[in-house]
Amino acid sequence: MKYLVVILITFIAILIYIQCVKLNSKIIEKDSNLFRKRRATYINGRGKFKTLPIKYKINEEVNKTFTKEALKIVEYESCITFKEVKQLNEAGLEFVESDDHYFADSVGTFSINEPLKVGFLKEPSILGIALHEILHALGLFHQHQRPDRNDYIIINKINIHEKYLYTFRSSWSSTLETYGIKYDYGSILHYERDEGCKEDIEDCITIKTKIEHYLYSIGQSIYPSFLDIKLLNKRYCNNKCKDTPKLHCYFGGYPNPKKCDECKCPTFYEPPFCKFVKNSFPECGKKINKATRNIKTLKMKGVHDCHYIIRAKKNEIVEMTIKEAYSELTFICSPGSGLNIKFLKNKALSPACFCGKTTNYTIKSEGREVVLRFVGKRSNDSFELEYKSIKNYPYIL
């Protein structure tokens, strides 16, 4: 009798083991398929909606006004158009209710017979989060998964919860099309610094920027960056202006696919050719400030929107110190609030953003010119910055 019990227990244990192996295999297969699916969309032309307008359906549980507002932003910024339909049994977007998070079923579309599902919360949230998922659905990938990401960020895997690790994998260069667009810390498709953190780690950082000035700028959720939109337009609208006279756009600008005789310009710069930084109201003071070896001061306080240029002599760079800056503190500092600084040579890149209280913080420019914007939204918002020119040393990340 004792032996029969032992045999029975052993048999049950074997059955449980087999079921666990099968279950684990399914989980691994599911995660693996998800990753392959995402990675495949990176190839130029794959995962792309072939015809415009892109048809979409909004299920009854989803807020129509919120969803249409997000789609209108995509239409405003690109040549892409959308058409709402009541029934959708072909390629398109179907907006469905999600209980706890926003999602897109895949990065890009892979079926001509069924729509790609995009999940929205029942109650409207932050518009930028909805745009994040719509851009995925249109075929744009996460910034931190680019194959060159190790040149710009450090992934602290030890701080990441195991179930989120797959979302931090980088893609292969052979499966990714960037159209020559540089890595952008300010992308709406970039994870924030504590994304996927284990719950028991205080002040946890999973993504560290190699340019430290951008640490509090990653993870934007308000509006797509200039380079997000440029990538979208390269993917869908690259041929819109091919039959018009060639347009020379400065600072990474490009022909506007909706108005081919005008450039679409990086933040801080104005059309038609992106050659000049936007003008400000007279109370902002002088726009162009010459940096010399003597320390100079630039400051502003109150409710203002001001653009400034600090320019050193040829073969010199700008060293600036934020003596004091005050604005509303948010977990992620955003463009269009507080102090935004473009100190790299490539002015198409998003600015480093500073919010809350910043004191005695020094930045050295990569080239001879710095462009900055101060947006004060309250009477006590302010900044005071000291600057001077110094010898041009090689820029080190």
C-alpha positions as CSV (number, residue, x, y, z in Angstrom):
1,M,0.0,0.0,0.0
2,K,2.8,2.4,0.9
3,Y,4.5,1.8,-2.5
4,L,1.2,2.5,-4.3
5,V,0.9,5.9,-2.5
6,V,4.5,6.7,-3.4
7,I,3.9,5.8,-7.1
8,L,0.6,7.8,-7.1
9,I,2.4,10.9,-5.7
10,T,5.2,10.6,-8.1
11,F,2.8,10.3,-11.0
12,I,0.9,13.4,-9.9
13,A,4.2,15.3,-9.6
14,I,5.2,14.4,-13.1
15,L,1.9,15.5,-14.5
16,I,2.2,18.9,-12.7
17,Y,5.8,19.3,-14.0
18,I,4.6,18.6,-17.6
19,Q,1.8,21.2,-17.3
20,C,4.2,23.8,-15.8
21,V,6.7,23.2,-18.7
22,K,3.8,23.6,-21.2
23,L,2.6,26.8,-19.5
24,N,6.1,28.3,-19.4
25,S,6.6,27.4,-23.0
26,K,3.5,29.3,-23.9
27,I,4.5,32.3,-21.9
28,I,8.0,32.4,-23.4
29,E,6.5,31.9,-26.9
30,K,4.0,34.7,-26.3
31,D,6.7,37.2,-25.2
32,S,9.0,36.0,-28.0
33,N,6.3,36.5,-30.6
34,L,5.5,39.9,-29.3
35,F,9.1,41.0,-29.5
36,R,9.5,39.6,-33.0
37,K,6.3,41.3,-34.1
38,R,7.5,44.7,-32.8
39,R,11.0,44.2,-34.3
40,A,9.7,43.3,-37.8
41,T,7.9,46.6,-38.2
42,Y,11.2,48.5,-38.1
43,I,12.0,47.5,-41.7
44,N,11.4,50.3,-44.1
45,G,7.9,50.0,-45.6
46,R,6.8,47.0,-43.5
47,G,4.0,47.5,-41.1
48,K,2.9,50.6,-43.0
49,F,-0.7,51.5,-43.9
50,K,-0.7,51.3,-47.7
51,T,-3.5,53.7,-48.4
52,L,-4.9,57.0,-47.1
53,P,-7.2,57.9,-45.5
54,I,-6.7,55.3,-42.8
55,K,-10.0,54.0,-41.7
56,Y,-10.8,53.8,-38.0
57,K,-13.6,52.8,-35.7
58,I,-14.2,54.0,-32.2
59,N,-16.0,51.5,-30.0
60,E,-18.9,52.8,-27.8
61,E,-17.0,52.5,-24.6
62,V,-14.2,54.8,-25.8
63,N,-14.4,58.6,-25.5
64,K,-14.8,59.9,-29.1
65,T,-13.9,63.5,-28.5
66,F,-10.5,62.5,-26.9
67,T,-9.7,60.0,-29.6
68,K,-10.5,62.4,-32.4
69,E,-8.5,65.1,-30.8
70,A,-5.4,62.8,-30.9
71,L,-6.0,61.9,-34.5
72,K,-6.4,65.5,-35.5
73,I,-2.9,66.2,-34.1
74,V,-1.5,63.5,-36.4
75,E,-3.4,65.0,-39.4
76,Y,-2.2,68.5,-38.5
77,E,1.5,67.5,-38.3
78,S,1.6,65.2,-41.3
79,C,0.0,64.3,-44.6
80,I,-1.8,61.4,-42.9
81,T,-5.6,61.5,-43.0
82,F,-8.2,59.4,-41.2
83,K,-11.8,58.4,-42.0
84,E,-14.2,57.2,-39.4
85,V,-16.4,54.2,-40.3
86,K,-19.1,52.2,-38.4
87,Q,-17.8,48.8,-39.5
88,L,-14.2,47.8,-40.1
89,N,-13.2,44.4,-41.5
90,E,-10.0,45.5,-43.2
91,A,-6.7,47.3,-42.4
92,G,-7.3,50.3,-40.1
93,L,-7.5,51.3,-36.5
94,E,-10.0,50.0,-34.0
95,F,-10.1,52.0,-30.7
96,V,-11.2,49.7,-27.9
97,E,-11.6,50.2,-24.1
98,S,-8.8,49.1,-21.9
99,D,-9.2,48.6,-18.1
100,D,-5.8,49.8,-16.9
101,H,-3.4,51.0,-19.6
102,Y,-3.1,52.4,-23.1
103,F,-1.8,50.0,-25.8
104,A,-1.3,49.2,-29.5
105,D,-1.6,45.6,-30.5
106,S,1.6,45.9,-32.5
107,V,4.0,48.4,-34.0
108,G,2.6,48.9,-37.4
109,T,-0.1,46.9,-39.2
110,F,0.4,43.4,-40.7
111,S,-3.1,42.5,-41.9
112,I,-5.2,43.6,-44.8
113,N,-8.3,41.8,-43.4
114,E,-8.6,43.1,-39.9
115,P,-7.9,46.3,-38.0
116,L,-5.1,47.0,-35.5
117,K,-6.5,47.4,-32.0
118,V,-5.5,50.5,-30.0
119,G,-6.6,50.4,-26.4
120,F,-7.7,53.6,-24.6
121,L,-8.9,54.1,-21.0
122,K,-12.6,54.8,-20.7
123,E,-12.0,58.2,-19.0
124,P,-9.7,60.6,-21.0
125,S,-6.2,60.9,-19.7
126,I,-3.1,62.7,-21.0
127,L,-3.3,63.2,-24.8
128,G,0.4,62.5,-25.3
129,I,0.0,59.0,-24.0
130,A,-2.8,58.3,-26.5
131,L,-0.5,59.8,-29.3
132,H,2.3,57.5,-28.1
133,E,0.2,54.5,-28.9
134,I,-1.2,55.9,-32.2
135,L,2.4,56.5,-33.4
136,H,3.2,52.9,-32.5
137,A,0.2,51.8,-34.5
138,L,1.5,53.8,-37.5
139,G,4.9,52.0,-37.2
140,L,7.1,54.2,-35.0
141,F,9.3,52.3,-32.5
142,H,10.5,53.2,-29.1
143,Q,13.5,55.5,-29.0
144,H,15.3,53.5,-26.3
145,Q,15.1,50.3,-28.5
146,R,17.2,51.8,-31.3
147,P,20.3,49.7,-32.1
148,D,22.5,52.8,-31.3
149,R,20.9,53.4,-28.0
150,N,24.0,52.4,-26.0
151,D,25.7,55.5,-27.4
152,Y,23.1,57.7,-25.6
153,I,21.7,55.8,-22.6
154,I,22.6,53.2,-20.0
155,I,20.0,50.6,-19.1
156,N,20.2,49.6,-15.4
157,K,18.8,46.1,-15.8
158,I,19.3,45.2,-12.2
159,N,16.6,47.8,-11.3
160,I,14.0,46.6,-13.8
161,H,11.2,44.2,-12.9
162,E,11.7,40.9,-14.7
163,K,8.3,41.1,-16.4
164,Y,9.3,44.4,-18.1
165,L,12.8,43.4,-19.3
166,Y,11.6,42.5,-22.8
167,T,10.5,46.1,-23.4
168,F,14.1,47.3,-22.9
169,R,15.6,45.1,-25.6
170,S,17.3,46.9,-28.5
171,S,16.5,46.2,-32.1
172,W,18.9,45.1,-34.8
173,S,20.2,47.7,-37.2
174,S,19.3,45.4,-40.2
175,T,15.6,45.6,-39.2
176,L,15.4,49.3,-38.4
177,E,14.9,52.3,-40.5
178,T,15.7,55.7,-38.9
179,Y,16.0,57.8,-42.2
180,G,19.2,59.2,-40.7
181,I,17.3,60.9,-37.9
182,K,19.4,61.1,-34.7
183,Y,18.5,59.7,-31.3
184,D,16.2,62.1,-29.5
185,Y,16.0,62.3,-25.7
186,G,12.8,64.4,-26.0
187,S,10.9,61.8,-28.1
188,I,7.4,61.0,-26.9
189,L,8.4,57.4,-27.6
190,H,11.2,57.4,-25.1
191,Y,10.7,55.7,-21.7
192,E,11.1,57.8,-18.6
193,R,14.0,57.4,-16.2
194,D,12.2,55.0,-13.7
195,E,10.1,53.0,-16.2
196,G,9.7,49.4,-15.2
197,C,11.3,49.9,-11.8
198,K,11.2,47.2,-9.1
199,E,8.8,48.4,-6.4
200,D,11.2,48.2,-3.5
201,I,13.9,50.6,-4.9
202,E,13.8,54.2,-3.7
203,D,14.7,56.9,-6.3
204,C,15.0,54.1,-8.8
205,I,16.6,54.8,-12.2
206,T,16.3,52.3,-15.0
207,I,17.4,54.5,-17.8
208,K,20.4,56.9,-17.3
209,T,21.2,59.4,-20.1
210,K,24.8,59.6,-21.1
211,I,24.4,63.4,-21.5
212,E,23.4,64.1,-17.9
213,H,21.5,67.3,-18.7
214,Y,18.8,65.3,-20.3
215,L,18.0,62.9,-17.4
216,Y,14.8,64.8,-16.4
217,S,13.7,65.3,-20.0
218,I,13.2,61.7,-21.0
219,G,9.7,60.3,-20.9
220,Q,7.7,63.1,-22.5
221,S,3.9,62.6,-22.5
222,I,2.5,65.9,-23.8
223,Y,3.3,66.2,-27.5
224,P,5.5,64.5,-30.1
225,S,8.9,66.0,-30.6
226,F,10.0,67.6,-33.8
227,L,11.9,64.5,-34.7
228,D,9.0,62.2,-33.9
229,I,7.0,64.1,-36.5
230,K,9.8,64.1,-39.0
231,L,10.2,60.3,-38.7
232,L,6.4,59.9,-39.3
233,N,6.5,62.2,-42.3
234,K,9.6,60.4,-43.7
235,R,7.7,57.2,-43.4
236,Y,4.4,58.3,-44.9
237,C,4.9,61.6,-46.8
238,N,8.4,61.4,-48.3
239,N,7.2,61.8,-51.8
240,K,4.7,64.6,-51.3
241,C,7.1,67.3,-52.4
242,K,9.2,65.4,-55.0
243,D,7.7,67.4,-57.9
244,T,8.2,70.8,-56.4
245,P,11.4,73.0,-56.6
246,K,14.0,71.9,-54.1
247,L,13.7,73.8,-50.8
248,H,16.7,74.6,-48.6
249,C,15.7,74.1,-45.0
250,Y,18.1,75.0,-42.1
251,F,18.8,73.2,-38.8
252,G,17.3,69.9,-39.7
253,G,14.1,71.3,-41.1
254,Y,12.4,69.7,-44.1
255,P,9.8,70.5,-46.7
256,N,6.3,70.6,-45.2
257,P,4.4,67.8,-46.9
258,K,1.2,69.9,-46.6
259,K,2.8,73.1,-47.9
260,C,5.8,72.2,-50.1
261,D,7.0,75.8,-50.5
262,E,7.7,76.1,-46.8
263,C,9.9,74.2,-44.3
264,K,8.7,72.3,-41.3
265,C,11.0,73.7,-38.5
266,P,12.5,72.4,-35.3
267,T,11.3,74.0,-32.0
268,F,12.6,77.5,-31.5
269,Y,12.9,78.1,-35.2
270,E,10.4,79.7,-37.6
271,P,9.3,79.1,-41.2
272,P,9.6,79.5,-44.1
273,F,13.2,78.2,-44.0
274,C,14.1,77.6,-40.3
275,K,17.0,80.0,-40.7
276,F,16.1,82.2,-37.8
277,V,15.1,81.7,-34.1
278,K,11.6,83.0,-33.3
279,N,11.3,86.6,-32.2
280,S,10.0,87.4,-28.7
281,F,8.1,90.4,-27.2
282,P,10.2,93.5,-26.4
283,E,10.1,92.9,-22.7
284,C,12.2,89.7,-23.2
285,G,15.2,91.9,-24.0
286,K,17.9,91.3,-26.6
287,K,17.6,88.1,-28.6
288,I,21.2,87.6,-29.7
289,N,23.8,87.8,-27.0
290,K,27.5,87.7,-27.7
291,A,29.7,85.5,-25.4
292,T,33.2,86.8,-24.6
293,R,35.8,85.7,-22.1
294,N,34.1,88.0,-19.6
295,I,31.2,86.7,-17.6
296,K,27.8,88.1,-18.7
297,T,24.3,87.6,-17.2
298,L,21.0,86.8,-18.8
299,K,17.8,86.8,-16.7
300,M,14.1,87.1,-16.8
301,K,11.2,86.8,-14.4
302,G,7.4,86.5,-14.6
303,V,4.9,85.3,-17.2
304,H,6.8,85.5,-20.5
305,D,7.8,83.4,-23.5
306,C,11.3,84.4,-24.6
307,H,13.8,83.0,-27.0
308,Y,17.5,83.8,-26.8
309,I,20.7,83.0,-28.7
310,I,24.1,83.0,-27.0
311,R,26.9,83.0,-29.5
312,A,30.7,82.6,-29.0
313,K,33.4,83.5,-31.5
314,K,34.5,81.0,-34.1
315,N,36.5,78.1,-32.6
316,E,35.1,78.8,-29.1
317,I,32.2,77.4,-27.2
318,V,29.8,78.7,-24.5
319,E,30.1,77.8,-20.8
320,M,27.0,78.8,-18.9
321,T,25.9,78.4,-15.3
322,I,22.3,78.5,-14.3
323,K,22.7,80.5,-11.1
324,E,19.0,80.2,-10.2
325,A,15.9,79.0,-12.1
326,Y,12.4,78.5,-10.7
327,S,9.3,77.1,-12.3
328,E,6.7,74.5,-11.5
329,L,8.3,71.2,-10.5
330,T,7.1,68.1,-12.5
331,F,8.5,64.6,-12.5
332,I,9.5,65.1,-16.1
333,C,10.5,68.6,-17.2
334,S,8.8,69.4,-20.5
335,P,9.4,71.8,-23.4
336,G,7.2,74.8,-23.2
337,S,7.6,75.3,-19.5
338,G,10.5,76.6,-17.4
339,L,14.0,76.8,-19.0
340,N,14.7,74.8,-22.2
341,I,18.2,74.8,-23.6
342,K,19.7,73.6,-26.9
343,F,23.4,73.3,-26.3
344,L,24.3,70.6,-28.9
345,K,25.3,71.4,-32.5
346,N,22.3,69.6,-33.9
347,K,19.5,72.1,-33.2
348,A,16.8,69.6,-34.5
349,L,17.2,67.7,-31.3
350,S,14.9,68.4,-28.4
351,P,16.1,70.8,-25.7
352,A,17.3,69.8,-22.2
353,C,14.5,70.9,-19.9
354,F,14.8,72.3,-16.4
355,C,11.9,72.7,-14.0
356,G,11.5,73.2,-10.2
357,K,14.5,74.8,-8.6
358,T,17.9,74.7,-10.3
359,T,21.0,76.4,-8.8
360,N,24.6,76.7,-9.8
361,Y,24.2,74.2,-12.7
362,T,26.9,74.4,-15.4
363,I,26.6,73.4,-19.1
364,K,29.1,73.6,-21.8
365,S,27.9,73.8,-25.4
366,E,29.0,71.4,-28.1
367,G,29.4,74.2,-30.7
368,R,29.6,78.0,-30.7
369,E,25.9,78.7,-30.4
370,V,23.3,78.0,-27.7
371,V,19.6,78.6,-28.2
372,L,17.3,78.7,-25.2
373,R,13.7,79.4,-24.4
374,F,12.2,80.6,-21.1
375,V,8.5,80.0,-20.5
376,G,7.3,81.6,-17.3
377,K,3.7,80.6,-16.4
378,R,3.6,82.3,-12.9
379,S,4.7,85.6,-11.6
380,N,7.6,84.1,-9.6
381,D,8.9,81.9,-12.4
382,S,12.4,83.1,-13.3
383,F,15.9,82.3,-14.4
384,E,19.4,83.9,-14.0
385,L,22.2,82.5,-16.2
386,E,25.8,83.5,-16.4
387,Y,27.8,82.8,-19.5
388,K,31.1,83.3,-21.2
389,S,33.2,81.9,-24.1
390,I,35.9,79.3,-23.6
391,K,38.4,77.4,-25.7
392,N,36.7,74.7,-27.9
393,Y,37.6,71.4,-26.3
394,P,36.4,68.1,-27.8
395,Y,32.8,67.4,-26.6
396,I,32.6,64.4,-24.4
397,L,29.4,62.6,-23.5
